[in-house]
Structure formats: C-alpha cells, structure tokens
Amino acid sequence: MAGIVGGELDVPTYHHQSVLTHPGYVPAAWAPDGTLEAMEDPDARFRIAVQWHPEAGRDPRLFEALVAHCRARQARV
C-alpha cells in the first residue's frame, strides 16, 4: 500500500463499521483514531483491501495501480 500511495494520504472515510479481524491480510494503514483503513496480502501480486471510499476521493493512484497491474497481467497472457 505504501508503495502505491506513500506514507500518508488524506482519504474520505465515513466510519460506523470496521473489521476487527482480517485473516490472510496484514494491516497497512490506520486513521488517526486507530481505525484500520487498509490491509494487504504481501504474498499476492496485487491484493489490497481498503475501508475508505477511493471513488469519492481526489487521489487516483489506487485506481491507476490497479489498472497498471491488470494491463501488465494481460500482457503476460
């Protein structure tokens, strides 16, 4: 996750729920209040989970990384 968005990111969140466990994922980002915001599977090529709304934000890097990964995978097929 840090390789995609860096060490800090302002994201649109509307918390009233969040996961307490995340089997198979490693915590990757937290809100200032300690709420887990992102998880990743370090053994997978591209498997991340976020608890914010990237579609409502102004930072396209998460979507750009997803598209780039898909294009690279398609080129290998």
N, CA, C and O atoms as a Maestro MAE file, in Angstrom:
{
 s_m_m2io_version
 :::
 2.0.0
}

f_m_ct {
 s_m_title
 :::
 protein
 m_atom[308] {
  # First column is atom index #
  i_m_mmod_type
  r_m_x_coord
  r_m_y_coord
  r_m_z_coord
  i_m_residue_number
  s_m_chain_name
  s_m_pdb_residue_name
  s_m_pdb_atom_name
  i_m_atomic_number
  :::
  1 25 0.815 -1.185 0.000 1 A "MET " " N  " 7
  2 3 0.000 0.000 0.000 1 A "MET " " CA " 6
  3 2 0.861 1.252 0.000 1 A "MET " " C  " 6
  4 15 0.598 2.198 -0.742 1 A "MET " " O  " 8
  5 25 1.891 1.251 0.838 2 A "ALA " " N  " 7
  6 3 2.773 2.419 0.887 2 A "ALA " " CA " 6
  7 2 3.467 2.638 -0.451 2 A "ALA " " C  " 6
  8 15 3.765 3.774 -0.818 2 A "ALA " " O  " 8
  9 25 3.727 1.553 -1.182 3 A "GLY " " N  " 7
  10 3 4.335 1.693 -2.498 3 A "GLY " " CA " 6
  11 2 3.413 2.355 -3.505 3 A "GLY " " C  " 6
  12 15 3.879 2.873 -4.519 3 A "GLY " " O  " 8
  13 25 2.135 2.348 -3.248 4 A "ILE " " N  " 7
  14 3 1.165 2.966 -4.154 4 A "ILE " " CA " 6
  15 2 0.873 4.404 -3.756 4 A "ILE " " C  " 6
  16 15 0.928 5.306 -4.593 4 A "ILE " " O  " 8
  17 25 0.564 4.621 -2.486 5 A "VAL " " N  " 7
  18 3 0.104 5.949 -2.060 5 A "VAL " " CA " 6
  19 2 1.074 6.688 -1.153 5 A "VAL " " C  " 6
  20 15 0.799 7.815 -0.741 5 A "VAL " " O  " 8
  21 25 2.196 6.075 -0.840 6 A "GLY " " N  " 7
  22 3 3.165 6.743 0.028 6 A "GLY " " CA " 6
  23 2 2.876 6.515 1.496 6 A "GLY " " C  " 6
  24 15 2.110 5.622 1.857 6 A "GLY " " O  " 8
  25 25 3.480 7.311 2.326 7 A "GLY " " N  " 7
  26 3 3.382 7.110 3.761 7 A "GLY " " CA " 6
  27 2 2.180 7.742 4.419 7 A "GLY " " C  " 6
  28 15 1.824 7.373 5.539 7 A "GLY " " O  " 8
  29 25 1.540 8.694 3.744 8 A "GLU " " N  " 7
  30 3 0.391 9.368 4.341 8 A "GLU " " CA " 6
  31 2 -0.547 9.803 3.232 8 A "GLU " " C  " 6
  32 15 -0.111 10.227 2.161 8 A "GLU " " O  " 8
  33 25 -1.848 9.693 3.501 9 A "LEU " " N  " 7
  34 3 -2.850 10.019 2.495 9 A "LEU " " CA " 6
  35 2 -4.106 10.501 3.194 9 A "LEU " " C  " 6
  36 15 -4.534 9.907 4.183 9 A "LEU " " O  " 8
  37 25 -4.696 11.565 2.693 10 A "ASP " " N  " 7
  38 3 -5.971 12.066 3.200 10 A "ASP " " CA " 6
  39 2 -7.069 11.394 2.385 10 A "ASP " " C  " 6
  40 15 -7.146 11.582 1.171 10 A "ASP " " O  " 8
  41 25 -7.920 10.608 3.048 11 A "VAL " " N  " 7
  42 3 -8.937 9.831 2.333 11 A "VAL " " CA " 6
  43 2 -10.330 10.117 2.885 11 A "VAL " " C  " 6
  44 15 -10.479 10.469 4.056 11 A "VAL " " O  " 8
  45 25 -11.354 9.966 2.035 12 A "PRO " " N  " 7
  46 3 -12.723 10.142 2.505 12 A "PRO " " CA " 6
  47 2 -13.202 8.895 3.258 12 A "PRO " " C  " 6
  48 15 -13.304 7.814 2.679 12 A "PRO " " O  " 8
  49 25 -13.490 9.054 4.534 13 A "THR " " N  " 7
  50 3 -13.976 7.937 5.340 13 A "THR " " CA " 6
  51 2 -15.273 8.333 6.018 13 A "THR " " C  " 6
  52 15 -15.488 9.496 6.359 13 A "THR " " O  " 8
  53 25 -16.118 7.359 6.203 14 A "TYR " " N  " 7
  54 3 -17.409 7.559 6.857 14 A "TYR " " CA " 6
  55 2 -17.613 6.370 7.780 14 A "TYR " " C  " 6
  56 15 -18.456 5.511 7.522 14 A "TYR " " O  " 8
  57 25 -16.841 6.325 8.852 15 A "HIS " " N  " 7
  58 3 -16.822 5.129 9.696 15 A "HIS " " CA " 6
  59 2 -18.032 5.040 10.610 15 A "HIS " " C  " 6
  60 15 -18.349 5.956 11.370 15 A "HIS " " O  " 8
  61 25 -18.678 3.921 10.503 16 A "HIS " " N  " 7
  62 3 -19.609 3.473 11.517 16 A "HIS " " CA " 6
  63 2 -19.398 1.975 11.732 16 A "HIS " " C  " 6
  64 15 -19.980 1.373 12.635 16 A "HIS " " O  " 8
  65 25 -18.552 1.390 10.882 17 A "GLN " " N  " 7
  66 3 -18.179 -0.013 10.996 17 A "GLN " " CA " 6
  67 2 -16.738 -0.164 10.526 17 A "GLN " " C  " 6
  68 15 -16.242 0.630 9.727 17 A "GLN " " O  " 8
  69 25 -16.075 -1.198 11.038 18 A "SER " " N  " 7
  70 3 -14.763 -1.564 10.522 18 A "SER " " CA " 6
  71 2 -14.480 -3.003 10.938 18 A "SER " " C  " 6
  72 15 -15.083 -3.518 11.879 18 A "SER " " O  " 8
  73 25 -13.573 -3.631 10.238 19 A "VAL " " N  " 7
  74 3 -13.240 -5.016 10.570 19 A "VAL " " CA " 6
  75 2 -12.371 -5.058 11.818 19 A "VAL " " C  " 6
  76 15 -11.574 -4.155 12.075 19 A "VAL " " O  " 8
  77 25 -12.541 -6.116 12.578 20 A "LEU " " N  " 7
  78 3 -11.691 -6.343 13.747 20 A "LEU " " CA " 6
  79 2 -10.649 -7.404 13.452 20 A "LEU " " C  " 6
  80 15 -9.559 -7.391 14.024 20 A "LEU " " O  " 8
  81 25 -10.986 -8.326 12.557 21 A "THR " " N  " 7
  82 3 -10.041 -9.357 12.145 21 A "THR " " CA " 6
  83 2 -9.914 -9.304 10.634 21 A "THR " " C  " 6
  84 15 -10.806 -8.821 9.938 21 A "THR " " O  " 8
  85 25 -8.802 -9.803 10.142 22 A "HIS " " N  " 7
  86 3 -8.537 -9.736 8.709 22 A "HIS " " CA " 6
  87 2 -7.671 -10.923 8.311 22 A "HIS " " C  " 6
  88 15 -6.513 -10.746 7.935 22 A "HIS " " O  " 8
  89 25 -8.224 -12.140 8.391 23 A "PRO " " N  " 7
  90 3 -7.443 -13.348 8.084 23 A "PRO " " CA " 6
  91 2 -6.800 -13.286 6.696 23 A "PRO " " C  " 6
  92 15 -7.464 -13.000 5.700 23 A "PRO " " O  " 8
  93 25 -5.520 -13.555 6.655 24 A "GLY " " N  " 7
  94 3 -4.790 -13.562 5.395 24 A "GLY " " CA " 6
  95 2 -4.259 -12.207 4.970 24 A "GLY " " C  " 6
  96 15 -3.517 -12.114 3.993 24 A "GLY " " O  " 8
  97 25 -4.620 -11.170 5.674 25 A "TYR " " N  " 7
  98 3 -4.167 -9.820 5.337 25 A "TYR " " CA " 6
  99 2 -3.303 -9.249 6.453 25 A "TYR " " C  " 6
  100 15 -3.442 -9.624 7.617 25 A "TYR " " O  " 8
  101 25 -2.421 -8.350 6.087 26 A "VAL " " N  " 7
  102 3 -1.553 -7.660 7.033 26 A "VAL " " CA " 6
  103 2 -2.028 -6.212 7.117 26 A "VAL " " C  " 6
  104 15 -2.248 -5.589 6.077 26 A "VAL " " O  " 8
  105 25 -2.191 -5.658 8.307 27 A "PRO " " N  " 7
  106 3 -2.580 -4.254 8.425 27 A "PRO " " CA " 6
  107 2 -1.568 -3.351 7.716 27 A "PRO " " C  " 6
  108 15 -0.360 -3.572 7.800 27 A "PRO " " O  " 8
  109 25 -2.076 -2.334 7.017 28 A "ALA " " N  " 7
  110 3 -1.180 -1.473 6.238 28 A "ALA " " CA " 6
  111 2 -1.383 0.018 6.481 28 A "ALA " " C  " 6
  112 15 -0.467 0.802 6.230 28 A "ALA " " O  " 8
  113 25 -2.560 0.436 6.965 29 A "ALA " " N  " 7
  114 3 -2.803 1.865 7.177 29 A "ALA " " CA " 6
  115 2 -3.898 2.055 8.213 29 A "ALA " " C  " 6
  116 15 -4.843 1.272 8.296 29 A "ALA " " O  " 8
  117 25 -3.749 3.115 9.003 30 A "TRP " " N  " 7
  118 3 -4.700 3.413 10.060 30 A "TRP " " CA " 6
  119 2 -5.109 4.875 10.006 30 A "TRP " " C  " 6
  120 15 -4.339 5.736 9.579 30 A "TRP " " O  " 8
  121 25 -6.326 5.141 10.443 31 A "ALA " " N  " 7
  122 3 -6.795 6.518 10.637 31 A "ALA " " CA " 6
  123 2 -6.193 7.048 11.931 31 A "ALA " " C  " 6
  124 15 -5.721 6.262 12.754 31 A "ALA " " O  " 8
  125 25 -6.198 8.361 12.127 32 A "PRO " " N  " 7
  126 3 -5.653 8.917 13.368 32 A "PRO " " CA " 6
  127 2 -6.321 8.359 14.627 32 A "PRO " " C  " 6
  128 15 -5.699 8.322 15.689 32 A "PRO " " O  " 8
  129 25 -7.578 7.926 14.520 33 A "ASP " " N  " 7
  130 3 -8.258 7.379 15.699 33 A "ASP " " CA " 6
  131 2 -7.947 5.898 15.927 33 A "ASP " " C  " 6
  132 15 -8.498 5.286 16.842 33 A "ASP " " O  " 8
  133 25 -7.067 5.317 15.104 34 A "GLY " " N  " 7
  134 3 -6.670 3.933 15.262 34 A "GLY " " CA " 6
  135 2 -7.466 2.942 14.437 34 A "GLY " " C  " 6
  136 15 -7.166 1.748 14.454 34 A "GLY " " O  " 8
  137 25 -8.486 3.415 13.708 35 A "THR " " N  " 7
  138 3 -9.285 2.530 12.862 35 A "THR " " CA " 6
  139 2 -8.433 2.012 11.709 35 A "THR " " C  " 6
  140 15 -7.762 2.786 11.026 35 A "THR " " O  " 8
  141 25 -8.464 0.713 11.501 36 A "LEU " " N  " 7
  142 3 -7.734 0.126 10.385 36 A "LEU " " CA " 6
  143 2 -8.351 0.607 9.075 36 A "LEU " " C  " 6
  144 15 -9.556 0.456 8.873 36 A "LEU " " O  " 8
  145 25 -7.559 1.173 8.196 37 A "GLU " " N  " 7
  146 3 -8.051 1.719 6.929 37 A "GLU " " CA " 6
  147 2 -7.679 0.863 5.728 37 A "GLU " " C  " 6
  148 15 -8.403 0.853 4.732 37 A "GLU " " O  " 8
  149 25 -6.557 0.141 5.804 38 A "ALA " " N  " 7
  150 3 -6.128 -0.655 4.655 38 A "ALA " " CA " 6
  151 2 -5.378 -1.892 5.114 38 A "ALA " " C  " 6
  152 15 -4.691 -1.892 6.136 38 A "ALA " " O  " 8
  153 25 -5.535 -2.949 4.321 39 A "MET " " N  " 7
  154 3 -4.853 -4.213 4.561 39 A "MET " " CA " 6
  155 2 -4.280 -4.688 3.239 39 A "MET " " C  " 6
  156 15 -4.731 -4.270 2.173 39 A "MET " " O  " 8
  157 25 -3.286 -5.562 3.311 40 A "GLU " " N  " 7
  158 3 -2.720 -6.113 2.085 40 A "GLU " " CA " 6
  159 2 -2.254 -7.537 2.325 40 A "GLU " " C  " 6
  160 15 -1.987 -7.946 3.455 40 A "GLU " " O  " 8
  161 25 -2.163 -8.270 1.243 41 A "ASP " " N  " 7
  162 3 -1.616 -9.624 1.286 41 A "ASP " " CA " 6
  163 2 -0.240 -9.539 0.655 41 A "ASP " " C  " 6
  164 15 -0.134 -9.465 -0.569 41 A "ASP " " O  " 8
  165 25 0.818 -9.548 1.458 42 A "PRO " " N  " 7
  166 3 2.158 -9.366 0.908 42 A "PRO " " CA " 6
  167 2 2.621 -10.522 0.029 42 A "PRO " " C  " 6
  168 15 3.599 -10.382 -0.705 42 A "PRO " " O  " 8
  169 25 1.934 -11.660 0.091 43 A "ASP " " N  " 7
  170 3 2.311 -12.795 -0.742 43 A "ASP " " CA " 6
  171 2 1.625 -12.781 -2.107 43 A "ASP " " C  " 6
  172 15 1.961 -13.581 -2.980 43 A "ASP " " O  " 8
  173 25 0.679 -11.887 -2.287 44 A "ALA " " N  " 7
  174 3 -0.048 -11.801 -3.556 44 A "ALA " " CA " 6
  175 2 0.538 -10.687 -4.417 44 A "ALA " " C  " 6
  176 15 1.159 -9.757 -3.901 44 A "ALA " " O  " 8
  177 25 0.342 -10.782 -5.707 45 A "ARG " " N  " 7
  178 3 0.852 -9.734 -6.603 45 A "ARG " " CA " 6
  179 2 0.143 -8.412 -6.407 45 A "ARG " " C  " 6
  180 15 0.779 -7.358 -6.416 45 A "ARG " " O  " 8
  181 25 -1.164 -8.456 -6.232 46 A "PHE " " N  " 7
  182 3 -1.929 -7.227 -6.018 46 A "PHE " " CA " 6
  183 2 -3.215 -7.608 -5.308 46 A "PHE " " C  " 6
  184 15 -4.230 -7.893 -5.944 46 A "PHE " " O  " 8
  185 25 -3.161 -7.610 -3.990 47 A "ARG " " N  " 7
  186 3 -4.364 -7.908 -3.208 47 A "ARG " " CA " 6
  187 2 -4.377 -6.965 -2.018 47 A "ARG " " C  " 6
  188 15 -3.634 -7.140 -1.053 47 A "ARG " " O  " 8
  189 25 -5.239 -5.961 -2.110 48 A "ILE " " N  " 7
  190 3 -5.360 -4.980 -1.043 48 A "ILE " " CA " 6
  191 2 -6.844 -4.821 -0.702 48 A "ILE " " C  " 6
  192 15 -7.724 -5.139 -1.502 48 A "ILE " " O  " 8
  193 25 -7.086 -4.328 0.485 49 A "ALA " " N  " 7
  194 3 -8.447 -4.028 0.918 49 A "ALA " " CA " 6
  195 2 -8.413 -2.685 1.633 49 A "ALA " " C  " 6
  196 15 -7.524 -2.420 2.442 49 A "ALA " " O  " 8
  197 25 -9.374 -1.856 1.329 50 A "VAL " " N  " 7
  198 3 -9.448 -0.551 1.982 50 A "VAL " " CA " 6
  199 2 -10.816 -0.373 2.617 50 A "VAL " " C  " 6
  200 15 -11.812 -0.929 2.153 50 A "VAL " " O  " 8
  201 25 -10.846 0.410 3.682 51 A "GLN " " N  " 7
  202 3 -12.097 0.728 4.363 51 A "GLN " " CA " 6
  203 2 -12.369 2.219 4.250 51 A "GLN " " C  " 6
  204 15 -12.915 2.839 5.163 51 A "GLN " " O  " 8
  205 25 -11.989 2.769 3.140 52 A "TRP " " N  " 7
  206 3 -12.353 4.149 2.839 52 A "TRP " " CA " 6
  207 2 -13.011 4.135 1.472 52 A "TRP " " C  " 6
  208 15 -13.217 3.067 0.895 52 A "TRP " " O  " 8
  209 25 -13.339 5.287 0.956 53 A "HIS " " N  " 7
  210 3 -14.051 5.380 -0.321 53 A "HIS " " CA " 6
  211 2 -13.146 6.028 -1.370 53 A "HIS " " C  " 6
  212 15 -13.221 7.236 -1.593 53 A "HIS " " O  " 8
  213 25 -12.280 5.218 -2.021 54 A "PRO " " N  " 7
  214 3 -11.369 5.800 -3.012 54 A "PRO " " CA " 6
  215 2 -12.116 6.443 -4.186 54 A "PRO " " C  " 6
  216 15 -11.598 7.366 -4.815 54 A "PRO " " O  " 8
  217 25 -13.311 5.970 -4.481 55 A "GLU " " N  " 7
  218 3 -14.084 6.540 -5.580 55 A "GLU " " CA " 6
  219 2 -14.571 7.954 -5.264 55 A "GLU " " C  " 6
  220 15 -14.914 8.708 -6.174 55 A "GLU " " O  " 8
  221 25 -14.602 8.316 -3.978 56 A "ALA " " N  " 7
  222 3 -15.063 9.642 -3.574 56 A "ALA " " CA " 6
  223 2 -13.905 10.605 -3.350 56 A "ALA " " C  " 6
  224 15 -14.125 11.792 -3.110 56 A "ALA " " O  " 8
  225 25 -12.681 10.107 -3.428 57 A "GLY " " N  " 7
  226 3 -11.515 10.952 -3.186 57 A "GLY " " CA " 6
  227 2 -10.988 11.594 -4.447 57 A "GLY " " C  " 6
  228 15 -11.515 11.388 -5.541 57 A "GLY " " O  " 8
  229 25 -9.949 12.367 -4.278 58 A "ARG " " N  " 7
  230 3 -9.335 13.079 -5.404 58 A "ARG " " CA " 6
  231 2 -8.021 12.458 -5.850 58 A "ARG " " C  " 6
  232 15 -7.413 12.910 -6.820 58 A "ARG " " O  " 8
  233 25 -7.585 11.429 -5.147 59 A "ASP " " N  " 7
  234 3 -6.298 10.811 -5.452 59 A "ASP " " CA " 6
  235 2 -6.528 9.540 -6.268 59 A "ASP " " C  " 6
  236 15 -7.089 8.574 -5.750 59 A "ASP " " O  " 8
  237 25 -6.108 9.521 -7.530 60 A "PRO " " N  " 7
  238 3 -6.381 8.374 -8.400 60 A "PRO " " CA " 6
  239 2 -5.350 7.245 -8.320 60 A "PRO " " C  " 6
  240 15 -5.489 6.247 -9.028 60 A "PRO " " O  " 8
  241 25 -4.325 7.374 -7.483 61 A "ARG " " N  " 7
  242 3 -3.221 6.408 -7.517 61 A "ARG " " CA " 6
  243 2 -3.636 4.965 -7.246 61 A "ARG " " C  " 6
  244 15 -3.066 4.046 -7.834 61 A "ARG " " O  " 8
  245 25 -4.601 4.748 -6.384 62 A "LEU " " N  " 7
  246 3 -5.046 3.387 -6.114 62 A "LEU " " CA " 6
  247 2 -5.653 2.765 -7.376 62 A "LEU " " C  " 6
  248 15 -5.352 1.619 -7.712 62 A "LEU " " O  " 8
  249 25 -6.497 3.512 -8.063 63 A "PHE " " N  " 7
  250 3 -7.098 3.018 -9.307 63 A "PHE " " CA " 6
  251 2 -6.057 2.878 -10.416 63 A "PHE " " C  " 6
  252 15 -6.093 1.921 -11.190 63 A "PHE " " O  " 8
  253 25 -5.140 3.826 -10.490 64 A "GLU " " N  " 7
  254 3 -4.080 3.741 -11.503 64 A "GLU " " CA " 6
  255 2 -3.225 2.499 -11.288 64 A "GLU " " C  " 6
  256 15 -2.834 1.840 -12.252 64 A "GLU " " O  " 8
  257 25 -2.935 2.177 -10.034 65 A "ALA " " N  " 7
  258 3 -2.139 0.978 -9.740 65 A "ALA " " CA " 6
  259 2 -2.898 -0.285 -10.125 65 A "ALA " " C  " 6
  260 15 -2.305 -1.229 -10.647 65 A "ALA " " O  " 8
  261 25 -4.180 -0.310 -9.876 66 A "LEU " " N  " 7
  262 3 -4.993 -1.464 -10.250 66 A "LEU " " CA " 6
  263 2 -5.006 -1.649 -11.766 66 A "LEU " " C  " 6
  264 15 -4.818 -2.762 -12.258 66 A "LEU " " O  " 8
  265 25 -5.224 -0.574 -12.496 67 A "VAL " " N  " 7
  266 3 -5.241 -0.645 -13.967 67 A "VAL " " CA " 6
  267 2 -3.873 -1.067 -14.499 67 A "VAL " " C  " 6
  268 15 -3.791 -1.895 -15.406 67 A "VAL " " O  " 8
  269 25 -2.810 -0.509 -13.949 68 A "ALA " " N  " 7
  270 3 -1.462 -0.880 -14.393 68 A "ALA " " CA " 6
  271 2 -1.190 -2.356 -14.132 68 A "ALA " " C  " 6
  272 15 -0.598 -3.033 -14.972 68 A "ALA " " O  " 8
  273 25 -1.610 -2.855 -12.995 69 A "HIS " " N  " 7
  274 3 -1.421 -4.276 -12.682 69 A "HIS " " CA " 6
  275 2 -2.196 -5.140 -13.674 69 A "HIS " " C  " 6
  276 15 -1.671 -6.135 -14.174 69 A "HIS " " O  " 8
  277 25 -3.422 -4.770 -13.956 70 A "CYS " " N  " 7
  278 3 -4.244 -5.543 -14.903 70 A "CYS " " CA " 6
  279 2 -3.636 -5.531 -16.303 70 A "CYS " " C  " 6
  280 15 -3.617 -6.558 -16.982 70 A "CYS " " O  " 8
  281 25 -3.141 -4.373 -16.733 71 A "ARG " " N  " 7
  282 3 -2.511 -4.289 -18.058 71 A "ARG " " CA " 6
  283 2 -1.260 -5.166 -18.131 71 A "ARG " " C  " 6
  284 15 -1.036 -5.854 -19.127 71 A "ARG " " O  " 8
  285 25 -0.463 -5.138 -17.094 72 A "ALA " " N  " 7
  286 3 0.755 -5.942 -17.071 72 A "ALA " " CA " 6
  287 2 0.408 -7.428 -17.074 72 A "ALA " " C  " 6
  288 15 1.061 -8.220 -17.754 72 A "ALA " " O  " 8
  289 25 -0.599 -7.797 -16.330 73 A "ARG " " N  " 7
  290 3 -1.012 -9.199 -16.301 73 A "ARG " " CA " 6
  291 2 -1.559 -9.623 -17.642 73 A "ARG " " C  " 6
  292 15 -1.269 -10.727 -18.102 73 A "ARG " " O  " 8
  293 25 -2.338 -8.782 -18.277 74 A "GLN " " N  " 7
  294 3 -2.899 -9.100 -19.597 74 A "GLN " " CA " 6
  295 2 -1.784 -9.261 -20.637 74 A "GLN " " C  " 6
  296 15 -1.879 -10.111 -21.523 74 A "GLN " " O  " 8
  297 25 -0.745 -8.459 -20.531 75 A "ALA " " N  " 7
  298 3 0.368 -8.528 -21.480 75 A "ALA " " CA " 6
  299 2 1.129 -9.848 -21.347 75 A "ALA " " C  " 6
  300 15 1.737 -10.311 -22.312 75 A "ALA " " O  " 8
  301 25 1.098 -10.456 -20.156 76 A "ARG " " N  " 7
  302 3 1.786 -11.721 -19.940 76 A "ARG " " CA " 6
  303 2 0.986 -12.920 -20.454 76 A "ARG " " C  " 6
  304 15 1.541 -14.001 -20.648 76 A "ARG " " O  " 8
  305 25 -0.306 -12.729 -20.674 77 A "VAL " " N  " 7
  306 3 -1.181 -13.853 -21.082 77 A "VAL " " CA " 6
  307 2 -1.000 -14.171 -22.550 77 A "VAL " " C  " 6
  308 15 -1.648 -15.080 -23.070 77 A "VAL " " O  " 8
  :::
 }
 m_bond[307] {
  # First column is bond index #
  i_m_from
  i_m_to
  i_m_order
  :::
  1 1 2 1
  2 2 3 1
  3 3 4 2
  4 3 5 1
  5 5 6 1
  6 6 7 1
  7 7 8 2
  8 7 9 1
  9 9 10 1
  10 10 11 1
  11 11 12 2
  12 11 13 1
  13 13 14 1
  14 14 15 1
  15 15 16 2
  16 15 17 1
  17 17 18 1
  18 18 19 1
  19 19 20 2
  20 19 21 1
  21 21 22 1
  22 22 23 1
  23 23 24 2
  24 23 25 1
  25 25 26 1
  26 26 27 1
  27 27 28 2
  28 27 29 1
  29 29 30 1
  30 30 31 1
  31 31 32 2
  32 31 33 1
  33 33 34 1
  34 34 35 1
  35 35 36 2
  36 35 37 1
  37 37 38 1
  38 38 39 1
  39 39 40 2
  40 39 41 1
  41 41 42 1
  42 42 43 1
  43 43 44 2
  44 43 45 1
  45 45 46 1
  46 46 47 1
  47 47 48 2
  48 47 49 1
  49 49 50 1
  50 50 51 1
  51 51 52 2
  52 51 53 1
  53 53 54 1
  54 54 55 1
  55 55 56 2
  56 55 57 1
  57 57 58 1
  58 58 59 1
  59 59 60 2
  60 59 61 1
  61 61 62 1
  62 62 63 1
  63 63 64 2
  64 63 65 1
  65 65 66 1
  66 66 67 1
  67 67 68 2
  68 67 69 1
  69 69 70 1
  70 70 71 1
  71 71 72 2
  72 71 73 1
  73 73 74 1
  74 74 75 1
  75 75 76 2
  76 75 77 1
  77 77 78 1
  78 78 79 1
  79 79 80 2
  80 79 81 1
  81 81 82 1
  82 82 83 1
  83 83 84 2
  84 83 85 1
  85 85 86 1
  86 86 87 1
  87 87 88 2
  88 87 89 1
  89 89 90 1
  90 90 91 1
  91 91 92 2
  92 91 93 1
  93 93 94 1
  94 94 95 1
  95 95 96 2
  96 95 97 1
  97 97 98 1
  98 98 99 1
  99 99 100 2
  100 99 101 1
  101 101 102 1
  102 102 103 1
  103 103 104 2
  104 103 105 1
  105 105 106 1
  106 106 107 1
  107 107 108 2
  108 107 109 1
  109 109 110 1
  110 110 111 1
  111 111 112 2
  112 111 113 1
  113 113 114 1
  114 114 115 1
  115 115 116 2
  116 115 117 1
  117 117 118 1
  118 118 119 1
  119 119 120 2
  120 119 121 1
  121 121 122 1
  122 122 123 1
  123 123 124 2
  124 123 125 1
  125 125 126 1
  126 126 127 1
  127 127 128 2
  128 127 129 1
  129 129 130 1
  130 130 131 1
  131 131 132 2
  132 131 133 1
  133 133 134 1
  134 134 135 1
  135 135 136 2
  136 135 137 1
  137 137 138 1
  138 138 139 1
  139 139 140 2
  140 139 141 1
  141 141 142 1
  142 142 143 1
  143 143 144 2
  144 143 145 1
  145 145 146 1
  146 146 147 1
  147 147 148 2
  148 147 149 1
  149 149 150 1
  150 150 151 1
  151 151 152 2
  152 151 153 1
  153 153 154 1
  154 154 155 1
  155 155 156 2
  156 155 157 1
  157 157 158 1
  158 158 159 1
  159 159 160 2
  160 159 161 1
  161 161 162 1
  162 162 163 1
  163 163 164 2
  164 163 165 1
  165 165 166 1
  166 166 167 1
  167 167 168 2
  168 167 169 1
  169 169 170 1
  170 170 171 1
  171 171 172 2
  172 171 173 1
  173 173 174 1
  174 174 175 1
  175 175 176 2
  176 175 177 1
  177 177 178 1
  178 178 179 1
  179 179 180 2
  180 179 181 1
  181 181 182 1
  182 182 183 1
  183 183 184 2
  184 183 185 1
  185 185 186 1
  186 186 187 1
  187 187 188 2
  188 187 189 1
  189 189 190 1
  190 190 191 1
  191 191 192 2
  192 191 193 1
  193 193 194 1
  194 194 195 1
  195 195 196 2
  196 195 197 1
  197 197 198 1
  198 198 199 1
  199 199 200 2
  200 199 201 1
  201 201 202 1
  202 202 203 1
  203 203 204 2
  204 203 205 1
  205 205 206 1
  206 206 207 1
  207 207 208 2
  208 207 209 1
  209 209 210 1
  210 210 211 1
  211 211 212 2
  212 211 213 1
  213 213 214 1
  214 214 215 1
  215 215 216 2
  216 215 217 1
  217 217 218 1
  218 218 219 1
  219 219 220 2
  220 219 221 1
  221 221 222 1
  222 222 223 1
  223 223 224 2
  224 223 225 1
  225 225 226 1
  226 226 227 1
  227 227 228 2
  228 227 229 1
  229 229 230 1
  230 230 231 1
  231 231 232 2
  232 231 233 1
  233 233 234 1
  234 234 235 1
  235 235 236 2
  236 235 237 1
  237 237 238 1
  238 238 239 1
  239 239 240 2
  240 239 241 1
  241 241 242 1
  242 242 243 1
  243 243 244 2
  244 243 245 1
  245 245 246 1
  246 246 247 1
  247 247 248 2
  248 247 249 1
  249 249 250 1
  250 250 251 1
  251 251 252 2
  252 251 253 1
  253 253 254 1
  254 254 255 1
  255 255 256 2
  256 255 257 1
  257 257 258 1
  258 258 259 1
  259 259 260 2
  260 259 261 1
  261 261 262 1
  262 262 263 1
  263 263 264 2
  264 263 265 1
  265 265 266 1
  266 266 267 1
  267 267 268 2
  268 267 269 1
  269 269 270 1
  270 270 271 1
  271 271 272 2
  272 271 273 1
  273 273 274 1
  274 274 275 1
  275 275 276 2
  276 275 277 1
  277 277 278 1
  278 278 279 1
  279 279 280 2
  280 279 281 1
  281 281 282 1
  282 282 283 1
  283 283 284 2
  284 283 285 1
  285 285 286 1
  286 286 287 1
  287 287 288 2
  288 287 289 1
  289 289 290 1
  290 290 291 1
  291 291 292 2
  292 291 293 1
  293 293 294 1
  294 294 295 1
  295 295 296 2
  296 295 297 1
  297 297 298 1
  298 298 299 1
  299 299 300 2
  300 299 301 1
  301 301 302 1
  302 302 303 1
  303 303 304 2
  304 303 305 1
  305 305 306 1
  306 306 307 1
  307 307 308 2
  :::
 }
}
